[in-house]
Amino acid sequence: MSTDISPAAVTEASPGTAQRILRVGPVNPTVSAALDVEFGALVLPSDPGEQESFLDDHGDEIRIAVCSGRVGVDTELMRRLPALECVVSFGVGYDSTDVDQAAERGIPVSNTPDVLNDCVADTAVALYLDTLRRISASDRFVRSGRWAAGEGFPLTTRATGRTVGILGLGRIGAAIAQRLEAFGCTIHYHNRRERAGSGYVYQPSVRELAEAVDVLIVAASGGPESAGLVGAAELRALGPQGHLVNIARGTVVDESALVAALSDGTIAGAGLDVYADEPHVPEALLELDNVVALPHVGSGTHETRADMAELVLSNLRQFLRDGTLATPIS
């Protein structure tokens, strides 16, 4: 699918000008190139001192901000953009953007839903298998020469037929559940509200979900409302044979409690694609052999990133044309 945009068509249809688009932080290369070449977008400097000077000069001009889900348009930056009309975000998560302020000011925010569901769900299943069967750990075992030296690798946990809890049965959570059904798994879930007709077992709290399952997969949206949903009590409920997989946001899990639970045997292991302070991962996590650590690559395939880039540019093009978004968050 093409991501080409006609500059002439955009200029004719746009109520603003190219100079009113701002790129915030690094974004996908395809999006970055289009913003530069096709739209002549401004770029927010990374240096804090330069940012201040830039915003003094250009803050009043900015009508559209384009960002990634990781960087976003935070509270202070949004305040410095008094004429902001729209935020276009690359990624399904938008917790790094001050959506409350955006709502108060009538600023629509878009993300890139659906196109990444499959790849993120695939990553969750990969972590599920790796964490229970200790695939990465056994690879390290072979490479270190311990197998050749006559040592046997410890037995692992069967992945088929487990009871799996999904925290956040949205689009991605449902895609994970569908895949795990093929492994003969029984699915439990917790949402703010029960999903009628899901066919899965609803648990009224995160603690009760953790208590009922062998593996807890975190697929909840990030943001203040979900911060620390999985804490020490939930990890104790998951138990010493339990495993945690997180492909959502690092903030959903109390990271200090997780490190402690993995270190003292409160839970058996964890597969993580996200962390509280990315790209920084606690050294204590990296030292544990019962942890699989990925560098936030859940949607990181050529195909999905191309689809996400096209959707970002479609949102931008549509807003310039008629003031609406293809995929607003609400």
C-alpha positions in Angstrom: 0.0 0.0 0.0 1.3 3.4 -0.9 2.0 6.2 1.6 2.5 8.8 -1.1 0.7 12.1 -0.5 0.2 14.8 -3.0 1.6 18.1 -1.6 -0.6 20.1 -4.0 -3.7 18.4 -2.8 -2.8 18.9 0.8 -2.0 22.5 0.3 -5.2 23.2 -1.5 -7.4 21.4 1.0 -5.6 22.4 4.2 -7.0 25.1 6.5 -3.4 25.5 7.7 0.1 25.5 6.3 3.0 23.0 6.3 4.8 25.1 8.9 2.1 24.4 11.3 2.9 20.7 11.6 5.4 19.7 14.4 7.2 16.4 14.7 7.7 15.5 18.4 10.6 13.1 19.0 11.7 10.3 16.7 9.1 8.6 14.6 8.9 5.8 12.0 11.3 6.6 9.1 8.6 6.6 6.5 6.5 9.0 8.5 9.6 11.2 9.3 10.5 11.3 5.6 6.9 12.3 4.6 6.8 15.0 7.3 10.0 16.5 6.0 9.7 16.1 2.2 6.0 16.3 1.7 4.9 18.6 4.5 8.0 20.6 5.5 7.2 19.9 9.1 9.0 21.6 11.9 11.0 19.3 14.4 11.0 19.9 18.1 14.7 19.9 19.2 15.7 17.2 21.7 17.8 19.5 23.8 15.7 21.1 26.6 17.3 24.5 26.2 16.8 24.5 22.4 13.2 23.4 23.0 12.5 26.5 25.0 13.9 28.8 22.4 12.1 26.9 19.6 8.7 27.1 21.4 9.2 30.8 22.1 9.6 31.3 18.4 7.1 28.7 17.0 4.8 27.5 19.7 1.9 29.8 18.7 2.1 28.5 15.1 1.7 24.8 15.6 -1.7 23.3 14.6 -0.8 19.6 14.4 1.7 17.5 16.4 2.9 14.2 15.1 4.5 11.9 17.6 5.1 8.3 18.7 3.2 6.5 21.4 6.4 6.4 23.5 7.1 10.1 23.4 3.7 11.8 23.0 2.7 15.4 23.6 3.0 15.7 27.4 1.3 18.2 29.7 3.8 21.0 29.5 4.4 20.7 25.8 0.7 20.8 25.1 0.4 24.0 27.2 3.1 25.6 25.1 1.1 24.9 21.9 -2.0 27.2 22.4 -3.1 26.8 18.8 -2.9 23.0 18.7 -5.8 21.4 16.9 -4.8 17.8 16.6 -2.3 15.1 17.8 -1.5 12.3 15.4 0.3 9.4 17.2 2.2 6.4 15.8 1.3 3.4 18.0 -1.7 2.0 19.8 -0.8 3.4 23.2 -1.3 7.1 23.9 -0.5 7.3 27.6 2.5 9.6 27.0 0.1 12.3 25.6 -2.0 14.4 28.0 -5.4 13.2 26.7 -7.2 14.9 29.6 -5.9 18.3 28.6 -6.6 17.5 24.9 -10.2 16.6 25.8 -10.6 19.8 27.8 -9.3 21.9 24.8 -11.2 19.9 22.2 -8.1 18.6 20.6 -8.7 15.2 18.9 -6.0 12.5 19.3 -5.5 9.6 16.9 -3.6 6.3 17.3 -3.0 3.3 15.1 -5.3 0.5 16.3 -6.0 -2.9 14.8 -3.1 -3.0 12.3 -0.7 -4.1 15.0 -3.0 -6.6 16.9 -1.7 -9.7 15.2 2.0 -9.0 15.7 1.6 -8.0 19.3 -0.5 -11.1 20.0 2.2 -13.2 18.3 4.8 -11.7 20.5 2.7 -12.4 23.6 2.4 -16.1 22.5 6.2 -16.2 21.8 6.9 -14.9 25.3 4.3 -17.4 26.8 6.1 -20.3 25.1 9.6 -19.0 25.9 8.8 -18.2 29.5 7.2 -21.6 30.3 9.6 -23.8 28.2 12.6 -21.6 28.9 13.7 -21.4 25.3 16.0 -18.4 25.7 17.5 -19.9 28.9 18.2 -23.2 27.1 19.8 -21.4 24.2 22.2 -19.7 26.7 22.8 -23.0 28.3 24.0 -24.6 25.0 26.1 -21.6 24.0 27.9 -21.5 27.4 29.1 -25.1 26.8 27.3 -26.5 29.8 25.4 -29.1 27.7 28.7 -30.2 26.0 30.2 -30.5 29.5 27.6 -33.1 30.4 25.2 -31.0 32.4 21.5 -31.5 31.9 19.0 -28.7 31.5 16.3 -28.5 34.1 12.8 -29.6 33.3 10.4 -26.9 32.2 6.6 -26.3 32.3 4.1 -27.6 29.8 2.5 -24.8 27.7 -0.5 -26.8 26.4 -3.6 -26.9 28.5 -2.8 -24.1 30.9 -5.3 -21.8 32.5 -4.4 -18.4 31.3 -5.6 -15.0 32.6 -5.7 -12.0 30.3 -5.7 -8.6 31.9 -7.4 -6.4 29.3 -9.6 -8.3 26.9 -9.5 -5.6 24.2 -8.5 -6.1 20.6 -5.1 -7.4 21.4 -6.2 -9.4 24.4 -8.8 -11.1 22.3 -6.2 -11.9 19.6 -4.0 -13.5 22.3 -6.9 -15.5 23.7 -7.8 -16.8 20.2 -4.2 -18.0 19.7 -4.0 -19.7 23.1 -7.2 -21.6 22.5 -5.2 -23.5 19.9 -3.0 -24.7 22.7 -6.0 -26.1 24.6 -5.9 -23.3 27.2 -8.8 -22.2 29.4 -9.1 -18.4 29.3 -10.0 -16.2 32.2 -10.0 -12.4 31.9 -10.5 -9.2 33.8 -11.8 -5.9 32.3 -13.5 -2.9 33.9 -16.6 -4.4 32.5 -17.5 -8.0 31.6 -17.6 -8.7 27.9 -20.9 -10.3 27.0 -20.6 -13.3 24.7 -16.8 -13.6 25.0 -17.1 -17.3 26.0 -14.3 -16.8 28.5 -14.4 -16.8 32.4 -14.7 -13.3 33.8 -13.0 -12.5 37.1 -14.1 -9.4 39.0 -10.7 -8.3 40.2 -7.0 -8.6 39.1 -6.2 -10.4 42.3 -8.9 -13.0 41.7 -7.8 -13.4 38.1 -4.2 -14.0 39.2 -5.4 -16.5 41.8 -7.4 -18.5 39.2 -4.7 -18.9 36.6 -1.3 -20.5 35.8 -0.2 -17.6 33.6 -1.2 -13.9 33.7 -0.8 -12.0 30.5 -1.0 -8.2 30.8 -2.7 -6.6 27.8 -4.3 -3.6 29.5 -3.9 0.0 28.2 -1.4 2.2 29.9 -2.0 5.4 31.7 -2.7 6.6 35.3 -5.8 4.4 35.6 -3.9 1.2 35.0 -0.7 2.1 36.8 0.3 -0.7 39.3 -2.7 -2.9 38.6 -0.4 -5.9 39.1 1.3 -5.4 42.5 2.8 -7.5 45.2 -0.7 -8.9 46.3 -1.5 -10.0 42.7 1.9 -11.6 42.3 1.5 -13.6 45.5 -2.0 -14.7 44.2 -0.3 -15.9 41.0 1.9 -18.1 43.1 5.2 -19.9 42.9 4.2 -22.0 39.9 2.8 -19.0 38.1 4.2 -17.0 35.2 3.7 -13.4 34.1 3.8 -12.0 30.5 3.6 -8.3 29.9 3.2 -6.9 26.4 1.1 -3.8 27.4 2.9 -1.0 29.3 5.6 -1.4 32.0 3.7 0.9 34.3 0.8 -1.6 34.6 3.0 -3.9 36.7 4.8 -2.7 39.9 8.3 -3.3 38.7 9.9 -3.3 42.1 7.3 -5.9 43.3 8.0 -7.9 40.2 11.8 -8.0 40.7 11.2 -9.1 44.3 8.7 -11.8 43.3 11.0 -13.2 40.7 14.0 -13.1 43.0 12.4 -14.8 46.0 10.3 -17.4 44.2 6.9 -15.8 44.7 6.4 -16.5 41.0 8.2 -18.8 38.7 9.1 -16.5 35.8 8.2 -13.6 33.5 8.3 -12.7 29.9 8.6 -8.9 29.4 8.4 -6.7 26.3 7.8 -3.5 28.2 9.3 -1.7 31.3 8.5 1.2 33.5 11.4 3.5 32.3 12.2 2.4 28.8 14.8 1.8 27.5 16.2 1.4 30.9 15.7 -2.1 32.4 16.5 -2.8 36.1 19.8 -4.6 36.3 18.2 -7.0 38.8 15.8 -8.2 36.1 18.6 -8.8 33.6 20.5 -10.9 36.2 17.6 -13.3 36.6 17.6 -16.4 34.4 13.8 -16.9 34.9 13.2 -13.7 32.9 12.8 -13.3 29.1 13.5 -9.6 28.3 12.6 -8.1 24.9 13.3 -4.5 23.8 9.6 -3.4 23.2 9.3 -5.1 19.9 5.7 -6.3 20.1 4.7 -4.7 16.8 8.2 -4.7 15.3 7.7 -6.3 11.9 8.2 -4.7 8.5 4.6 -5.3 7.6 3.0 -3.9 10.7 5.2 -0.9 10.9 4.4 -0.1 7.2 0.7 -0.4 8.0 1.1 1.9 11.1 3.0 4.5 9.0 0.3 4.5 6.4 -2.4 5.0 9.0 -0.5 7.9 10.6 -0.2 9.6 7.3 -3.9 8.8 6.5 -4.9 10.5 9.7 -2.7 13.5 8.9 -4.0 13.8 5.4 -7.6 13.5 6.4 -7.3 16.1 9.1 -5.7 18.5 6.7 -8.5 17.9 4.2 -11.6 18.1 6.4 -10.6 18.4 10.1 -11.5 14.8 11.0 -9.4 11.8 11.9 -9.6 8.2 10.5 -8.9 6.6 13.9 -9.6 9.0 16.8 -9.1 7.5 20.3 -12.7 8.3 21.2 
